[in-house]
Amino acid sequence: MSVSEGATLTTQIIRAIRTQIDTRALTPGAKLPSVRKMAATKGVAPSTVVEAYERLAGEGLIRSRPGSGFYVAGPRSRLWRWTGSEAKLSAKSIRYGCFVNRSASVSIR
């Protein structure tokens, strides 16, 4: 991989995995390569792959199974398909216990 492609190495890895998920080359439940294996394959530092995996997990595209690795998540929940002001919620706010009700206000559990 090369930064000269106009995007950071992390972004390039994210785009590559997203493309594989969108084209169904990676289906729900498919295991992603280990961080070390992906880093060796792409010629990047393991921390670059960790950052890419964490961002994808934050978006809900992949899930971490401690001690097992990263897997492609199932279909996205309805929350991820909303548009407008609801779509501006970040994965981080959802992770920390916020959710959106139908009136588009944010509530804390």
C-alpha positions in Angstrom: 0.0 0.0 0.0 1.1 3.5 -0.6 0.1 6.8 0.9 0.5 8.4 -2.6 -2.9 7.0 -3.5 -4.3 10.2 -1.8 -5.6 8.5 1.4 -4.0 7.4 4.6 -3.1 3.7 4.8 -5.8 3.2 7.5 -8.4 4.7 5.1 -7.2 2.5 2.3 -7.6 -0.6 4.4 -11.1 0.5 5.5 -12.1 1.2 1.9 -10.8 -2.2 0.8 -12.8 -4.1 3.6 -15.9 -2.0 2.9 -15.7 -2.9 -0.8 -15.4 -6.6 0.0 -18.4 -6.4 2.3 -20.5 -4.3 -0.2 -19.7 -6.8 -3.0 -20.4 -9.7 -0.8 -16.9 -11.0 -1.1 -17.1 -11.0 2.7 -20.5 -12.1 4.0 -21.9 -11.7 7.6 -20.0 -14.0 9.9 -16.9 -14.2 7.8 -13.7 -13.9 9.8 -11.3 -11.2 8.9 -7.5 -11.9 8.8 -5.7 -11.4 12.1 -4.2 -8.0 12.7 -0.7 -9.4 12.2 -1.6 -11.3 9.0 -3.4 -8.3 7.5 -0.5 -6.0 8.4 2.0 -8.4 6.7 -0.2 -8.7 3.7 -0.7 -5.0 3.2 2.9 -4.1 4.3 1.8 -1.8 7.1 2.3 -1.6 10.8 -0.1 -3.7 13.0 -1.3 -0.4 14.7 -2.6 0.7 11.3 -4.7 -2.4 11.0 -5.9 -2.1 14.6 -7.1 1.5 13.9 -8.9 0.4 10.7 -10.6 -2.5 12.5 -11.6 -0.3 15.4 -13.1 2.3 13.0 -15.1 -0.4 11.1 -16.3 -1.9 14.4 -17.4 1.6 15.5 -19.4 1.8 12.4 -21.0 -1.5 13.1 -19.6 -3.2 10.0 -17.4 -5.7 11.9 -17.5 -7.1 15.4 -14.7 -8.2 17.7 -14.9 -11.5 19.5 -12.3 -11.4 22.2 -9.7 -14.2 21.8 -11.1 -15.1 18.4 -10.7 -12.1 16.1 -12.8 -9.8 14.0 -15.9 -10.9 12.0 -18.2 -9.2 9.5 -21.3 -8.1 11.3 -24.8 -9.1 10.3 -27.3 -6.8 8.6 -27.2 -3.3 10.0 -29.9 -2.3 12.5 -32.6 0.2 11.5 -30.7 2.9 13.4 -27.9 2.8 10.7 -30.4 3.3 7.9 -31.9 6.5 9.2 -31.3 9.7 7.4 -31.3 13.4 8.5 -30.5 14.5 12.0 -30.6 10.9 13.4 -27.8 9.8 11.1 -25.4 12.3 12.7 -25.1 10.2 15.8 -21.7 8.6 16.0 -21.1 5.0 16.8 -19.3 6.3 19.9 -22.5 7.8 21.3 -24.3 4.6 20.7 -21.5 2.6 22.3 -21.8 4.8 25.4 -25.5 4.1 25.9 -27.3 6.7 23.9 -30.1 5.8 21.5 -32.5 7.6 19.3 -36.2 7.4 19.7 -38.7 8.1 16.9 -39.0 11.8 17.8 -35.3 12.1 16.8 -34.2 13.2 20.3 -31.3 11.5 22.1 -32.0 9.7 25.3 -29.7 8.2 27.8 -30.4 4.7 29.1 
